[in-house]
Amino acid sequence: LFLSTFTLAVSAGAVLLLPFSIISNEILLSFPQNYYIQWLNGSLIHGLWNLASLFSNLCLFVLMPFAFFFLESEGFAGLKKGIRARILETLVMLILLALLILGIVWVASALIDNDAASMESLYDLWEFYLPYLYSCISLMGCLLLLLCTPVGLSRMFTVMGQLLVKPTILEDLDEQMYIITLEEEAIQRRLNGVSSMVEYQTVELERELEKVKSKKTNLERRKKASAWERNLVYPAVMILLLTETSISVFLVALNILYLLVDETAMPKGSGGPGIGNASLSTFGFVGAALEIILIFYLMVSSVVGFYSLRFFENFTPRKDDTTMTKIIGNCVSILVLSSALPVMSRTLGITRFDLLGDFGRFNWLGNFYIVLSYNLLFAIMTTLCLVRKFTSAVREELLKALGLDKLHLSNNPRDSETKPSANGHQKTL
């Protein structure tokens, strides 16, 4: 649990790298000779980037594997059971895992690039092998972000709609409360009349009762909400989300044009004017603040999209119902996403702040075709997800009008869901 907490702290530090660096650059540019900010300089920011890279490697390759193997270990046969025996078994498993990975990379290097220089470089574990391995994992993290972020950007509207109170336009909340109360009473009567011998019916009715109570709670919350909360907050938040998503797509499209006409737009390495020498945004401090908001928005969207994917739905942590193995897996996933966030933000052109430390040494960042394809895929996937999100209602109505709704062409199981109620009639809630 301590190692998982430390990994989450490192993830938070990786997320805050770019915002802290952008704010520091603007502060140094605005107050170059101020005595109270002399501690804020380029070497400090470079050191923070190097420390974030070092601890990300440490958590990813040492601490989290150690936590997993320690959780599964029991101690070698013949040794006295206890913490020391489990630690010994865990260390042996880590050494064997490291040798296995090193052997796989060695064989792959011999098969793909049988060169004396490439074989000798494998001996230099600290300067070549680990950065190269971390570069591959960072590429995997960026590809995972490419998959999660567009889904999360469209999913954010649904999530905020569940958290906020929607406007009651052409809705009668009193009638809905009356219907849901009748349904709750009907299910309760059926539950009281079911014999204790029929266990599966009791479980099913209890599940339905919980759903009805949850809907009743949401209706009561909507009924108690003030007119300002219903009619002002919800539209304002939806407009804000749409604006941020549109700005993100616009910046990515602009970055694609920059990549085609200017080779300095490539995210490879640190070739900028230096920290505190020039503003990285055309609009100064306002532009820097907008970049920071977009970076945090992309991170939240990527996490929402990660847990919205079907493959990771069962991976979502739940209160008082999450195993330690699942907690370790969640920590590793968040660490990979957060470590790849600065790279993705710079690759997409969300910010012009150059990648510092080991983050700028990734080999694939210098490949023009990979960077251009990444930007094109992000823009296309985000646009398609948003179009699918906002046209789903129209698509459902068209399917109903054409009589194709019975073919279940919609991928959303929540849309137009009808089921028999407690009194035998069909109701759409």
SESEDREN-861143 format. One record per residue (C-alpha): residue number from 1; residue in three letters; z, y, x. Coordinates in Angstrom, 2 decimals, padded with zeros to 5 digits. Layout:
<pts>
<pt NUM, ala, <Z, Y, X>>
...
</pts>
This chain:
<pts>
<pt 1, leu, <000.00, 000.00, 000.00>>
<pt 2, phe, <000.75, 002.37, 002.90>>
<pt 3, leu, <-002.60, 001.61, 004.54>>
<pt 4, ser, <-004.43, 002.17, 001.24>>
<pt 5, thr, <-002.66, 005.51, 000.77>>
<pt 6, phe, <-003.61, 006.55, 004.30>>
<pt 7, thr, <-007.23, 005.58, 003.61>>
<pt 8, leu, <-007.29, 007.73, 000.48>>
<pt 9, ala, <-005.87, 010.64, 002.52>>
<pt 10, val, <-008.69, 010.20, 005.05>>
<pt 11, ser, <-011.18, 010.15, 002.14>>
<pt 12, ala, <-009.75, 013.44, 000.84>>
<pt 13, gly, <-010.07, 014.91, 004.34>>
<pt 14, ala, <-013.72, 013.83, 004.54>>
<pt 15, val, <-014.42, 015.47, 001.18>>
<pt 16, leu, <-012.78, 018.73, 002.31>>
<pt 17, leu, <-014.68, 018.91, 005.62>>
<pt 18, leu, <-017.68, 020.86, 004.36>>
<pt 19, pro, <-015.79, 023.23, 002.01>>
<pt 20, phe, <-013.25, 024.09, 004.73>>
<pt 21, ser, <-016.00, 024.65, 007.29>>
<pt 22, ile, <-018.04, 026.87, 004.95>>
<pt 23, ile, <-014.99, 028.98, 004.01>>
<pt 24, ser, <-013.99, 029.27, 007.70>>
<pt 25, asn, <-017.47, 030.46, 008.64>>
<pt 26, glu, <-017.44, 033.18, 005.98>>
<pt 27, ile, <-013.90, 034.30, 006.93>>
<pt 28, leu, <-014.79, 034.53, 010.62>>
<pt 29, leu, <-017.93, 036.46, 009.71>>
<pt 30, ser, <-016.00, 038.92, 007.51>>
<pt 31, phe, <-013.02, 039.43, 009.89>>
<pt 32, pro, <-014.29, 038.79, 013.42>>
<pt 33, gln, <-011.52, 040.69, 015.24>>
<pt 34, asn, <-008.56, 040.01, 012.97>>
<pt 35, tyr, <-005.48, 038.94, 014.94>>
<pt 36, tyr, <-004.10, 036.67, 012.19>>
<pt 37, ile, <-007.14, 034.37, 012.11>>
<pt 38, gln, <-007.60, 033.88, 015.84>>
<pt 39, trp, <-006.42, 030.28, 015.41>>
<pt 40, leu, <-009.50, 029.63, 013.26>>
<pt 41, asn, <-012.37, 028.95, 015.65>>
<pt 42, gly, <-015.27, 026.63, 016.29>>
<pt 43, ser, <-013.35, 024.21, 018.50>>
<pt 44, leu, <-010.78, 023.62, 015.73>>
<pt 45, ile, <-013.48, 022.85, 013.16>>
<pt 46, his, <-015.32, 020.59, 015.61>>
<pt 47, gly, <-012.06, 018.77, 016.28>>
<pt 48, leu, <-011.45, 018.25, 012.55>>
<pt 49, trp, <-014.92, 016.75, 012.12>>
<pt 50, asn, <-014.35, 014.41, 015.08>>
<pt 51, leu, <-010.94, 013.37, 013.75>>
<pt 52, ala, <-012.38, 012.68, 010.29>>
<pt 53, ser, <-015.07, 010.49, 011.86>>
<pt 54, leu, <-012.52, 008.70, 014.07>>
<pt 55, phe, <-010.09, 007.95, 011.23>>
<pt 56, ser, <-012.94, 006.92, 008.91>>
<pt 57, asn, <-014.02, 004.35, 011.51>>
<pt 58, leu, <-010.42, 003.26, 012.00>>
<pt 59, cys, <-009.79, 002.77, 008.28>>
<pt 60, leu, <-013.13, 001.12, 007.61>>
<pt 61, phe, <-013.19, -001.33, 010.51>>
<pt 62, val, <-009.50, -001.93, 011.28>>
<pt 63, leu, <-006.93, -000.86, 008.71>>
<pt 64, met, <-008.59, -002.00, 005.48>>
<pt 65, pro, <-009.70, -005.40, 006.87>>
<pt 66, phe, <-006.17, -005.81, 008.27>>
<pt 67, ala, <-004.68, -005.01, 004.84>>
<pt 68, phe, <-006.96, -007.52, 003.11>>
<pt 69, phe, <-006.38, -010.35, 005.58>>
<pt 70, phe, <-002.63, -009.65, 005.68>>
<pt 71, leu, <-002.54, -009.88, 001.89>>
<pt 72, glu, <-004.27, -013.26, 002.00>>
<pt 73, ser, <-002.43, -014.67, 005.05>>
<pt 74, glu, <000.40, -017.19, 004.95>>
<pt 75, gly, <000.93, -017.90, 008.65>>
<pt 76, phe, <-000.40, -020.72, 010.81>>
<pt 77, ala, <000.83, -024.24, 010.22>>
<pt 78, gly, <003.77, -025.12, 012.47>>
<pt 79, leu, <005.00, -021.56, 012.85>>
<pt 80, lys, <008.05, -020.13, 011.14>>
<pt 81, lys, <007.03, -018.42, 007.93>>
<pt 82, gly, <007.56, -014.67, 007.88>>
<pt 83, ile, <006.01, -011.29, 008.56>>
<pt 84, arg, <005.34, -012.01, 012.25>>
<pt 85, ala, <003.43, -015.21, 011.46>>
<pt 86, arg, <001.31, -013.42, 008.88>>
<pt 87, ile, <000.57, -010.54, 011.28>>
<pt 88, leu, <-000.46, -013.04, 013.97>>
<pt 89, glu, <-002.84, -014.81, 011.61>>
<pt 90, thr, <-004.28, -011.46, 010.48>>
<pt 91, leu, <-004.93, -010.32, 014.06>>
<pt 92, val, <-006.66, -013.60, 014.89>>
<pt 93, met, <-008.85, -013.24, 011.78>>
<pt 94, leu, <-009.75, -009.67, 012.78>>
<pt 95, ile, <-010.75, -010.75, 016.29>>
<pt 96, leu, <-012.89, -013.58, 014.91>>
<pt 97, leu, <-014.51, -011.17, 012.41>>
<pt 98, ala, <-015.29, -008.67, 015.20>>
<pt 99, leu, <-016.84, -011.42, 017.33>>
<pt 100, leu, <-018.89, -012.59, 014.35>>
<pt 101, ile, <-020.27, -009.11, 013.64>>
<pt 102, leu, <-020.95, -008.49, 017.34>>
<pt 103, gly, <-022.81, -011.81, 017.58>>
<pt 104, ile, <-024.90, -011.04, 014.51>>
<pt 105, val, <-025.89, -007.63, 015.89>>
<pt 106, trp, <-026.62, -009.15, 019.30>>
<pt 107, val, <-028.93, -011.79, 017.81>>
<pt 108, ala, <-030.63, -009.23, 015.56>>
<pt 109, ser, <-031.17, -006.91, 018.53>>
<pt 110, ala, <-032.64, -009.77, 020.56>>
<pt 111, leu, <-035.02, -010.72, 017.73>>
<pt 112, ile, <-036.12, -007.22, 016.73>>
<pt 113, asp, <-035.95, -005.21, 019.97>>
<pt 114, asn, <-035.76, -007.49, 022.98>>
<pt 115, asp, <-035.41, -004.71, 025.52>>
<pt 116, ala, <-033.11, -004.51, 028.50>>
<pt 117, ala, <-031.95, -001.01, 027.57>>
<pt 118, ser, <-031.08, -002.01, 024.01>>
<pt 119, met, <-029.22, -005.11, 025.23>>
<pt 120, glu, <-027.24, -003.09, 027.78>>
<pt 121, ser, <-026.34, -000.51, 025.16>>
<pt 122, leu, <-024.45, -003.19, 023.24>>
<pt 123, tyr, <-021.97, -003.40, 026.11>>
<pt 124, asp, <-020.99, 000.23, 025.44>>
<pt 125, leu, <-018.95, -000.40, 022.31>>
<pt 126, trp, <-017.33, 003.02, 021.97>>
<pt 127, glu, <-020.31, 005.27, 022.68>>
<pt 128, phe, <-023.11, 003.23, 021.11>>
<pt 129, tyr, <-022.07, 000.17, 019.14>>
<pt 130, leu, <-019.44, 001.68, 016.82>>
<pt 131, pro, <-021.39, 004.93, 016.14>>
<pt 132, tyr, <-024.51, 002.85, 015.41>>
<pt 133, leu, <-022.57, 000.58, 013.06>>
<pt 134, tyr, <-021.00, 003.59, 011.35>>
<pt 135, ser, <-024.47, 005.15, 011.06>>
<pt 136, cys, <-025.68, 002.06, 009.18>>
<pt 137, ile, <-022.65, 002.16, 006.86>>
<pt 138, ser, <-023.19, 005.89, 006.32>>
<pt 139, leu, <-026.78, 005.16, 005.33>>
<pt 140, met, <-025.49, 002.55, 002.86>>
<pt 141, gly, <-023.00, 005.11, 001.53>>
<pt 142, cys, <-025.79, 007.68, 001.06>>
<pt 143, leu, <-027.90, 005.10, -000.77>>
<pt 144, leu, <-024.89, 004.30, -002.97>>
<pt 145, leu, <-024.47, 008.04, -003.65>>
<pt 146, leu, <-028.18, 008.21, -004.48>>
<pt 147, leu, <-027.59, 005.53, -007.10>>
<pt 148, cys, <-024.26, 006.82, -008.46>>
<pt 149, thr, <-024.69, 010.61, -008.48>>
<pt 150, pro, <-027.64, 010.90, -010.94>>
<pt 151, val, <-025.87, 008.47, -013.30>>
<pt 152, gly, <-022.64, 010.45, -012.91>>
<pt 153, leu, <-024.36, 013.80, -013.55>>
<pt 154, ser, <-025.58, 012.55, -016.93>>
<pt 155, arg, <-022.34, 010.67, -017.64>>
<pt 156, met, <-020.23, 013.82, -017.05>>
<pt 157, phe, <-021.32, 015.23, -020.40>>
<pt 158, thr, <-019.97, 012.14, -022.19>>
<pt 159, val, <-016.73, 012.17, -020.19>>
<pt 160, met, <-016.06, 015.84, -020.90>>
<pt 161, gly, <-016.95, 015.25, -024.55>>
<pt 162, gln, <-014.21, 012.62, -024.71>>
<pt 163, leu, <-011.64, 014.87, -023.03>>
<pt 164, leu, <-012.39, 018.03, -025.03>>
<pt 165, val, <-012.31, 018.69, -028.76>>
<pt 166, lys, <-015.80, 018.94, -030.24>>
<pt 167, pro, <-016.73, 021.62, -032.81>>
<pt 168, thr, <-016.40, 020.47, -036.42>>
<pt 169, ile, <-019.86, 021.43, -037.65>>
<pt 170, leu, <-020.78, 019.89, -041.03>>
<pt 171, glu, <-017.81, 017.54, -040.71>>
<pt 172, asp, <-014.92, 016.95, -043.09>>
<pt 173, leu, <-011.97, 015.86, -040.96>>
<pt 174, asp, <-009.74, 015.34, -043.99>>
<pt 175, glu, <-012.18, 012.83, -045.47>>
<pt 176, gln, <-012.47, 011.02, -042.14>>
<pt 177, met, <-008.67, 010.90, -041.86>>
<pt 178, tyr, <-008.44, 009.46, -045.38>>
<pt 179, ile, <-011.03, 006.75, -044.59>>
<pt 180, ile, <-009.43, 005.78, -041.29>>
<pt 181, thr, <-005.98, 005.64, -042.92>>
<pt 182, leu, <-007.28, 003.30, -045.62>>
<pt 183, glu, <-008.88, 001.08, -042.98>>
<pt 184, glu, <-005.64, 000.98, -040.98>>
<pt 185, glu, <-003.64, -000.02, -044.08>>
<pt 186, ala, <-006.20, -002.72, -044.99>>
<pt 187, ile, <-006.07, -004.25, -041.50>>
<pt 188, gln, <-002.26, -004.11, -041.55>>
<pt 189, arg, <-002.16, -005.96, -044.88>>
<pt 190, arg, <-004.55, -008.61, -043.57>>
<pt 191, leu, <-002.43, -008.94, -040.44>>
<pt 192, asn, <000.73, -009.46, -042.52>>
<pt 193, gly, <-001.01, -012.06, -044.67>>
<pt 194, val, <-002.46, -014.16, -041.84>>
<pt 195, ser, <-000.59, -017.36, -041.08>>
<pt 196, ser, <001.01, -017.59, -037.66>>
<pt 197, met, <-000.87, -020.86, -037.11>>
<pt 198, val, <-004.22, -019.02, -036.86>>
<pt 199, glu, <-003.59, -017.34, -033.53>>
<pt 200, tyr, <-007.12, -016.21, -032.72>>
<pt 201, gln, <-007.39, -014.30, -036.05>>
<pt 202, thr, <-004.14, -012.51, -035.31>>
<pt 203, val, <-005.34, -011.43, -031.87>>
<pt 204, glu, <-008.64, -010.20, -033.29>>
<pt 205, leu, <-006.94, -008.20, -036.06>>
<pt 206, glu, <-004.48, -006.66, -033.59>>
<pt 207, arg, <-007.40, -005.60, -031.44>>
<pt 208, glu, <-009.13, -003.98, -034.42>>
<pt 209, leu, <-005.88, -002.27, -035.39>>
<pt 210, glu, <-005.54, -000.76, -031.91>>
<pt 211, lys, <-009.09, 000.62, -032.11>>
<pt 212, val, <-008.45, 002.14, -035.53>>
<pt 213, lys, <-005.19, 003.73, -034.33>>
<pt 214, ser, <-007.01, 005.19, -031.31>>
<pt 215, lys, <-009.65, 006.73, -033.59>>
<pt 216, lys, <-006.93, 008.08, -035.87>>
<pt 217, thr, <-005.17, 009.69, -032.89>>
<pt 218, asn, <-008.42, 011.37, -031.83>>
<pt 219, leu, <-008.98, 012.69, -035.35>>
<pt 220, glu, <-005.43, 014.05, -035.50>>
<pt 221, arg, <-005.97, 015.80, -032.16>>
<pt 222, arg, <-009.21, 017.35, -033.41>>
<pt 223, lys, <-007.51, 018.48, -036.59>>
<pt 224, lys, <-004.61, 020.14, -034.74>>
<pt 225, ala, <-006.87, 021.91, -032.22>>
<pt 226, ser, <-007.27, 025.66, -032.59>>
<pt 227, ala, <-010.56, 027.32, -033.53>>
<pt 228, trp, <-010.91, 028.74, -029.99>>
<pt 229, glu, <-010.53, 025.31, -028.44>>
<pt 230, arg, <-013.03, 023.74, -030.82>>
<pt 231, asn, <-015.71, 026.41, -030.97>>
<pt 232, leu, <-015.51, 028.08, -027.53>>
<pt 233, val, <-014.17, 025.74, -024.84>>
<pt 234, tyr, <-016.44, 022.77, -025.58>>
<pt 235, pro, <-019.76, 024.74, -025.62>>
<pt 236, ala, <-018.69, 026.71, -022.51>>
<pt 237, val, <-017.92, 023.55, -020.55>>
<pt 238, met, <-021.18, 021.89, -021.62>>
<pt 239, ile, <-023.19, 024.96, -020.59>>
<pt 240, leu, <-021.33, 025.06, -017.26>>
<pt 241, leu, <-022.13, 021.39, -016.58>>
<pt 242, leu, <-025.77, 021.89, -017.48>>
<pt 243, thr, <-025.98, 024.98, -015.25>>
<pt 244, glu, <-024.45, 023.21, -012.24>>
<pt 245, thr, <-026.74, 020.21, -012.67>>
<pt 246, ser, <-029.81, 022.45, -013.00>>
<pt 247, ile, <-028.85, 024.43, -009.88>>
<pt 248, ser, <-028.39, 021.18, -007.95>>
<pt 249, val, <-031.84, 019.92, -008.94>>
<pt 250, phe, <-033.36, 023.34, -008.14>>
<pt 251, leu, <-031.79, 023.39, -004.66>>
<pt 252, val, <-033.08, 019.87, -003.97>>
<pt 253, ala, <-036.60, 020.89, -005.07>>
<pt 254, leu, <-036.36, 023.96, -002.84>>
<pt 255, asn, <-035.22, 021.79, 000.06>>
<pt 256, ile, <-038.26, 019.53, -000.43>>
<pt 257, leu, <-040.51, 022.57, 000.04>>
<pt 258, tyr, <-038.54, 023.59, 003.14>>
<pt 259, leu, <-038.97, 020.11, 004.60>>
<pt 260, leu, <-042.73, 020.26, 004.09>>
<pt 261, val, <-043.22, 023.67, 005.75>>
<pt 262, asp, <-040.33, 024.00, 008.23>>
<pt 263, glu, <-039.09, 021.29, 010.58>>
<pt 264, thr, <-035.78, 023.13, 011.16>>
<pt 265, ala, <-034.74, 022.08, 007.63>>
<pt 266, met, <-034.08, 018.57, 008.95>>
<pt 267, pro, <-030.35, 017.71, 008.92>>
<pt 268, lys, <-030.38, 016.15, 012.40>>
<pt 269, gly, <-027.68, 017.43, 014.77>>
<pt 270, ser, <-026.06, 020.80, 015.21>>
<pt 271, gly, <-028.68, 023.39, 016.05>>
<pt 272, gly, <-027.39, 026.35, 014.08>>
<pt 273, pro, <-026.23, 029.75, 015.32>>
<pt 274, gly, <-022.62, 028.59, 015.60>>
<pt 275, ile, <-019.54, 029.08, 013.48>>
<pt 276, gly, <-018.75, 032.69, 012.61>>
<pt 277, asn, <-022.05, 034.12, 013.92>>
<pt 278, ala, <-024.22, 034.16, 010.79>>
<pt 279, ser, <-023.85, 033.52, 007.08>>
<pt 280, leu, <-025.38, 030.26, 005.95>>
<pt 281, ser, <-026.07, 031.53, 002.43>>
<pt 282, thr, <-028.46, 034.23, 001.27>>
<pt 283, phe, <-025.88, 035.57, -001.18>>
<pt 284, gly, <-023.01, 035.68, 001.31>>
<pt 285, phe, <-019.54, 034.76, 000.10>>
<pt 286, val, <-020.74, 034.22, -003.49>>
<pt 287, gly, <-023.37, 031.75, -002.32>>
<pt 288, ala, <-020.81, 029.95, -000.15>>
<pt 289, ala, <-018.44, 029.65, -003.14>>
<pt 290, leu, <-021.32, 028.23, -005.22>>
<pt 291, glu, <-022.06, 025.66, -002.51>>
<pt 292, ile, <-018.41, 024.55, -002.47>>
<pt 293, ile, <-018.36, 024.19, -006.27>>
<pt 294, leu, <-021.54, 022.10, -006.16>>
<pt 295, ile, <-020.15, 019.85, -003.41>>
<pt 296, phe, <-017.00, 019.10, -005.41>>
<pt 297, tyr, <-019.10, 018.62, -008.56>>
<pt 298, leu, <-021.34, 016.10, -006.79>>
<pt 299, met, <-018.31, 014.19, -005.49>>
<pt 300, val, <-016.70, 013.96, -008.94>>
<pt 301, ser, <-020.04, 012.97, -010.47>>
<pt 302, ser, <-020.58, 010.27, -007.86>>
<pt 303, val, <-017.15, 008.74, -008.57>>
<pt 304, val, <-017.80, 008.84, -012.33>>
<pt 305, gly, <-021.23, 007.32, -011.80>>
<pt 306, phe, <-019.81, 004.64, -009.49>>
<pt 307, tyr, <-017.41, 003.39, -012.16>>
<pt 308, ser, <-020.09, 003.75, -014.87>>
<pt 309, leu, <-022.46, 001.28, -013.22>>
<pt 310, arg, <-022.40, -002.15, -014.84>>
<pt 311, phe, <-021.83, -003.87, -011.52>>
<pt 312, phe, <-018.61, -001.89, -010.89>>
<pt 313, glu, <-017.25, -001.63, -014.46>>
<pt 314, asn, <-014.63, -004.34, -013.88>>
<pt 315, phe, <-013.73, -002.61, -010.61>>
<pt 316, thr, <-012.09, 000.32, -012.39>>
<pt 317, pro, <-008.34, 000.55, -011.63>>
<pt 318, arg, <-006.02, 000.44, -014.64>>
<pt 319, lys, <-002.39, 001.43, -014.86>>
<pt 320, asp, <000.01, -001.50, -014.37>>
<pt 321, asp, <-002.94, -003.91, -014.39>>
<pt 322, thr, <-004.62, -003.66, -010.94>>
<pt 323, thr, <-004.27, -006.26, -008.22>>
<pt 324, met, <-003.71, -005.21, -004.62>>
<pt 325, thr, <-007.07, -006.69, -003.62>>
<pt 326, lys, <-008.81, -004.49, -006.18>>
<pt 327, ile, <-006.86, -001.46, -004.90>>
<pt 328, ile, <-008.08, -002.15, -001.35>>
<pt 329, gly, <-011.66, -002.51, -002.62>>
<pt 330, asn, <-011.42, 000.80, -004.49>>
<pt 331, cys, <-010.05, 002.55, -001.40>>
<pt 332, val, <-012.91, 001.24, 000.75>>
<pt 333, ser, <-015.48, 002.33, -001.88>>
<pt 334, ile, <-014.01, 005.84, -002.15>>
<pt 335, leu, <-013.91, 006.10, 001.67>>
<pt 336, val, <-017.59, 005.14, 001.97>>
<pt 337, leu, <-018.58, 007.64, -000.74>>
<pt 338, ser, <-016.50, 010.49, 000.68>>
<pt 339, ser, <-017.69, 009.87, 004.27>>
<pt 340, ala, <-021.30, 010.01, 003.10>>
<pt 341, leu, <-020.77, 013.18, 001.01>>
<pt 342, pro, <-021.23, 015.71, 003.89>>
<pt 343, val, <-024.34, 013.86, 005.01>>
<pt 344, met, <-025.79, 013.80, 001.49>>
<pt 345, ser, <-024.98, 017.47, 000.88>>
<pt 346, arg, <-026.78, 018.50, 004.08>>
<pt 347, thr, <-029.70, 016.11, 003.51>>
<pt 348, leu, <-030.29, 017.43, -000.01>>
<pt 349, gly, <-030.05, 021.05, 001.10>>
<pt 350, ile, <-027.01, 021.83, -001.04>>
<pt 351, thr, <-025.63, 023.57, 002.06>>
<pt 352, arg, <-027.18, 024.74, 005.33>>
<pt 353, phe, <-024.05, 024.06, 007.35>>
<pt 354, asp, <-025.02, 021.73, 010.20>>
<pt 355, leu, <-023.33, 018.36, 010.57>>
<pt 356, leu, <-020.79, 018.43, 013.40>>
<pt 357, gly, <-019.34, 015.70, 015.62>>
<pt 358, asp, <-020.44, 012.11, 015.04>>
<pt 359, phe, <-021.78, 012.98, 011.58>>
<pt 360, gly, <-024.79, 014.68, 013.21>>
<pt 361, arg, <-025.54, 011.75, 015.53>>
<pt 362, phe, <-026.85, 009.38, 012.87>>
<pt 363, asn, <-030.27, 008.11, 013.94>>
<pt 364, trp, <-031.86, 008.06, 010.50>>
<pt 365, leu, <-031.23, 011.79, 009.95>>
<pt 366, gly, <-034.09, 012.55, 012.34>>
<pt 367, asn, <-036.61, 010.49, 010.36>>
<pt 368, phe, <-038.71, 012.88, 008.27>>
<pt 369, tyr, <-039.94, 010.23, 005.83>>
<pt 370, ile, <-036.43, 008.90, 005.07>>
<pt 371, val, <-035.07, 012.42, 004.44>>
<pt 372, leu, <-038.04, 013.46, 002.30>>
<pt 373, ser, <-037.95, 010.24, 000.28>>
<pt 374, tyr, <-034.20, 010.68, -000.26>>
<pt 375, asn, <-034.72, 014.19, -001.68>>
<pt 376, leu, <-037.61, 013.09, -003.91>>
<pt 377, leu, <-035.71, 010.10, -005.28>>
<pt 378, phe, <-032.61, 012.20, -006.01>>
<pt 379, ala, <-034.60, 014.87, -007.88>>
<pt 380, ile, <-036.62, 012.32, -009.88>>
<pt 381, met, <-033.65, 010.08, -010.77>>
<pt 382, thr, <-031.44, 013.02, -011.79>>
<pt 383, thr, <-034.19, 014.48, -013.97>>
<pt 384, leu, <-034.87, 011.13, -015.64>>
<pt 385, cys, <-031.16, 010.50, -016.31>>
<pt 386, leu, <-030.75, 013.95, -017.88>>
<pt 387, val, <-033.90, 013.59, -019.99>>
<pt 388, arg, <-032.74, 010.16, -021.17>>
<pt 389, lys, <-029.29, 011.57, -021.94>>
<pt 390, phe, <-030.47, 014.52, -024.04>>
<pt 391, thr, <-033.29, 012.67, -025.83>>
<pt 392, ser, <-031.30, 009.57, -026.78>>
<pt 393, ala, <-030.48, 010.90, -030.27>>
<pt 394, val, <-034.11, 011.83, -030.95>>
<pt 395, arg, <-035.27, 008.44, -029.66>>
<pt 396, glu, <-032.84, 006.63, -031.96>>
<pt 397, glu, <-034.06, 008.58, -034.98>>
<pt 398, leu, <-037.70, 007.86, -034.12>>
<pt 399, leu, <-036.94, 004.14, -033.82>>
<pt 400, lys, <-035.23, 004.22, -037.21>>
<pt 401, ala, <-038.16, 006.08, -038.78>>
<pt 402, leu, <-040.63, 003.53, -037.40>>
<pt 403, gly, <-038.43, 000.63, -038.45>>
<pt 404, leu, <-037.92, -000.56, -034.87>>
<pt 405, asp, <-034.16, -000.06, -034.78>>
<pt 406, lys, <-033.61, -003.76, -035.61>>
<pt 407, leu, <-035.30, -004.77, -032.35>>
<pt 408, his, <-032.34, -003.30, -030.37>>
<pt 409, leu, <-034.59, -001.33, -028.02>>
<pt 410, ser, <-031.76, 001.05, -027.20>>
<pt 411, asn, <-029.70, 000.26, -024.13>>
<pt 412, asn, <-026.66, 002.06, -025.46>>
<pt 413, pro, <-024.54, -000.35, -027.49>>
<pt 414, arg, <-022.43, 002.49, -028.87>>
<pt 415, asp, <-025.29, 004.19, -030.67>>
<pt 416, ser, <-025.63, 003.42, -034.34>>
<pt 417, glu, <-022.95, 000.79, -034.21>>
<pt 418, thr, <-022.19, -000.65, -037.63>>
<pt 419, lys, <-019.75, -003.37, -038.42>>
<pt 420, pro, <-018.07, -004.69, -041.55>>
<pt 421, ser, <-014.85, -002.96, -042.45>>
<pt 422, ala, <-011.70, -004.54, -043.80>>
<pt 423, asn, <-012.82, -004.36, -047.46>>
<pt 424, gly, <-016.19, -006.01, -046.77>>
<pt 425, his, <-018.40, -002.88, -046.98>>
<pt 426, gln, <-020.61, -001.60, -044.18>>
<pt 427, lys, <-019.43, 001.66, -042.65>>
<pt 428, thr, <-020.72, 003.76, -039.81>>
<pt 429, leu, <-017.96, 005.52, -037.90>>
</pts>
